[in-house]
Amino acid sequence: MLNQNKILTGVIVGLVLPALGAVLIFHIFKVLAMLGGASGEGFTPNFRERTSIVIALALNLIPMNMFRNRRWDKAMRGVVIVTTILAFAWVGHYSLKLF
């Protein structure tokens, strides 16, 4: 395997993995709702959306750990930078809707 210890590699992985994770999580909830297994009643507005995005962001822990084990510090730094920016964007977007 080629050495991909580059910040750009981390940035790409840090953007693509949460996006795919969010799509997958939203699709799972959609299928569960159609089957009658998931309901949003009783929760605050946007609860499912907010939580799904946080879980998708947490998926970045997997490549961060893999890059750390391979000692790819630059790639790990790219994932951390993107995750931090996305977390601040999440807080900025949902902070008005939380309360």
Secondary structure, 3 states (H helix, E strand, C coil): CCCCCCHHHHHHHHHHHHHHHHHHHHHHHHHHHHHCCCCCCCCCCCHHHHHHHHHHHHCCHHHHHHHHHHCCHHHHHHHHHHHHHHHHHHHHHHHHHHC
